Amino acid sequence: MDDRYVGPDSHTDTHSSTHYRREEAELTAATAHPETYQGTSPVKVKKLGHLVYEVSDIPRTVKFWTEVMGFTVAEGNDHGMVFLRYGADHHAIGLKPSKEGRPRPPSSAGLRIEHLAFEVADIDVLVKARAYFKANNIPIVFEGRKGAGCNESINFLDPDGYEFEIYCNMDQIDASA
């Protein structure tokens, strides 16, 4: 990892620290964002990177994505999440288990999205974006390197409290993997 970008969540229990920061930031997201953003944002999205969403049955959903949609399992983690890929990026879809006893909501409630991620060019963009977000009181709920895909990232909240991620340097997997 680039020494200019070692987030406070790197090399720690990212799951619990991110959860705490997210809960805290959600309470103030609507009022934290300024009426007018100061300066020019350094963020220039290269592509829509990945979607992480909550499902009620991980094995059943993995079967759908692999057998019906042609994805490949990249890896799973200790939190029960499974990451799926279809190209060189480590993952394009992340499946997060629903909290125990929480059934799938009615379709009118919508998809339980944890976060949507966008790839940016490099660490320089993340360093500048972090400064820009902080200068504009945009709540940051994670900054550092994550396990799945080993990408460096910043997760932040929009004014409605929805989580988004900008990242760079995701692991690439060739066709033989």
C-alpha positions as MATLAB code, in Angstrom:
seq = 'MDDRYVGPDSHTDTHSSTHYRREEAELTAATAHPETYQGTSPVKVKKLGHLVYEVSDIPRTVKFWTEVMGFTVAEGNDHGMVFLRYGADHHAIGLKPSKEGRPRPPSSAGLRIEHLAFEVADIDVLVKARAYFKANNIPIVFEGRKGAGCNESINFLDPDGYEFEIYCNMDQIDASA';
ca = [
       0.000    0.000    0.000;
       1.188    3.493   -0.792;
       2.513    5.231    2.357;
       0.539    8.380    1.510;
      -2.637    6.385    1.877;
      -2.834    4.252    4.971;
      -6.349    4.683    6.233;
      -7.129    4.332    9.936;
      -9.066    1.139    9.187;
      -6.139   -0.616    7.475;
      -4.735   -3.588    9.342;
      -7.481   -3.482   11.973;
     -10.791   -5.239   12.466;
     -12.333   -3.460    9.499;
     -15.732   -5.105    9.886;
     -16.477   -3.826   13.394;
     -14.794   -0.440   12.989;
     -16.628    0.194    9.707;
     -19.942   -0.843   11.274;
     -19.451    1.580   14.173;
     -18.374    4.457   11.915;
     -21.316    3.797    9.555;
     -23.868    3.865   12.385;
     -22.401    7.076   13.771;
     -22.194    8.767   10.362;
     -25.751    7.797    9.353;
     -27.064    9.920   12.222;
     -25.475   13.072   10.817;
     -25.234   12.420    7.046;
     -28.123   14.707    6.136;
     -26.745   17.666    8.057;
     -23.018   17.026    7.551;
     -22.976   17.808    3.834;
     -22.665   21.545    3.107;
     -25.175   23.538    1.053;
     -22.394   24.220   -1.445;
     -19.346   22.008   -1.872;
     -16.066   23.921   -1.672;
     -13.410   23.353   -4.337;
     -13.441   20.997   -7.279;
     -13.807   17.311   -6.540;
     -10.805   15.231   -7.646;
     -13.035   12.180   -8.159;
     -13.307   11.069  -11.794;
     -14.950    7.651  -11.988;
     -13.368    5.164  -14.421;
     -16.143    2.573  -14.188;
     -18.875    1.147  -12.026;
     -16.862   -1.340  -10.011;
     -18.993   -3.647   -7.881;
     -22.230   -4.021   -5.977;
     -22.529   -5.537   -2.507;
     -26.019   -6.524   -1.446;
     -27.798   -8.430    1.306;
     -29.394  -11.819    0.628;
     -31.386  -14.246    2.775;
     -29.712  -17.443    1.514;
     -26.050  -17.225    0.446;
     -25.750  -20.753   -1.069;
     -28.949  -20.360   -3.102;
     -27.855  -16.949   -4.385;
     -24.340  -18.193   -5.215;
     -25.955  -20.990   -7.234;
     -28.017  -18.424   -9.161;
     -25.027  -16.198   -9.966;
     -22.761  -19.107  -10.941;
     -25.187  -21.481  -12.700;
     -27.585  -18.992  -14.283;
     -25.475  -15.865  -14.783;
     -22.056  -17.489  -15.404;
     -20.084  -15.825  -12.592;
     -17.239  -17.541  -10.702;
     -16.705  -17.500   -6.939;
     -13.584  -15.429   -6.185;
     -13.602  -15.989   -2.415;
     -15.612  -15.973    0.789;
     -14.761  -14.424    4.138;
     -15.223  -15.001    7.883;
     -18.330  -12.790    7.908;
     -20.182  -15.155    5.571;
     -19.811  -12.923    2.532;
     -19.133  -14.375   -0.917;
     -17.493  -12.430   -3.762;
     -18.226  -13.301   -7.393;
     -16.402  -12.306  -10.565;
     -16.940  -12.472  -14.303;
     -13.830  -10.760  -15.675;
     -10.374   -9.856  -14.468;
     -11.514   -7.799  -11.442;
     -11.402   -9.769   -8.193;
     -15.143   -9.273   -7.771;
     -18.144   -7.621   -9.396;
     -20.811   -8.797   -6.931;
     -20.547   -9.192   -3.169;
     -23.204  -11.158   -1.323;
     -23.724  -10.236    2.319;
     -25.851  -12.474    4.555;
     -28.988  -10.857    5.970;
     -29.120  -10.437    9.691;
     -30.507  -13.553   11.381;
     -34.258  -13.847   11.232;
     -34.530  -11.041    8.705;
     -36.547  -12.339    5.752;
     -36.420  -10.813    2.311;
     -38.559   -7.677    2.337;
     -41.458   -7.257   -0.078;
     -40.353   -6.163   -3.556;
     -41.835   -2.714   -2.909;
     -39.136   -2.192   -0.245;
     -36.364   -2.549   -2.831;
     -32.968   -4.207   -2.830;
     -30.903   -4.169    0.404;
     -27.750   -2.633   -0.979;
     -24.801   -2.296    1.351;
     -22.771   -0.158   -1.039;
     -22.071    0.611   -4.670;
     -18.431    1.067   -5.676;
     -16.718    3.107   -8.363;
     -13.167    2.623   -9.597;
     -10.894    5.668   -9.769;
      -7.506    5.998  -11.438;
      -5.036    5.669   -8.573;
      -3.940    6.422   -5.015;
      -3.449   10.103   -5.866;
      -7.196   10.407   -6.480;
      -7.966    8.714   -3.137;
      -5.573   10.995   -1.250;
      -7.105   14.100   -2.855;
     -10.651   12.776   -2.458;
     -10.109   12.123    1.260;
      -8.979   15.743    1.741;
     -11.910   16.996   -0.338;
     -14.438   14.874    1.584;
     -13.082   16.031    4.934;
     -13.051   19.693    3.849;
     -16.704   19.345    2.856;
     -17.832   17.301    5.902;
     -18.724   14.288    3.764;
     -18.951   11.407    6.272;
     -16.239    8.786    5.722;
     -17.077    5.360    7.178;
     -14.006    3.430    5.976;
     -10.624    4.281    4.507;
      -7.845    1.834    3.859;
      -7.350   -1.599    2.310;
     -10.016   -4.297    2.398;
      -9.574   -8.043    2.334;
     -11.660   -9.062   -0.680;
      -9.789   -7.872   -3.762;
      -7.195   -6.069   -1.607;
      -8.182   -2.713   -3.084;
      -7.518    0.603   -1.366;
     -10.711    2.526   -0.836;
     -12.785    5.192    0.833;
     -16.382    4.444    1.792;
     -18.535    7.491    2.410;
     -22.172    8.508    2.807;
     -24.292   10.654    0.534;
     -26.709   13.203    2.074;
     -29.386   10.495    2.517;
     -26.964    8.217    4.372;
     -26.424    5.731    1.518;
     -22.956    4.243    1.355;
     -20.700    4.509   -1.692;
     -17.091    3.505   -2.270;
     -14.321    4.808   -4.483;
     -11.366    2.475   -4.893;
      -8.287    1.643   -6.925;
      -5.806   -1.214   -7.349;
      -8.221   -4.148   -7.118;
      -6.565   -7.534   -7.582;
      -6.802   -8.816  -11.137;
      -7.335  -12.517  -11.839;
      -6.411  -14.071  -15.158;
      -8.577  -16.621  -16.962;
      -6.636  -19.586  -15.518;
      -7.565  -18.796  -11.898;
];
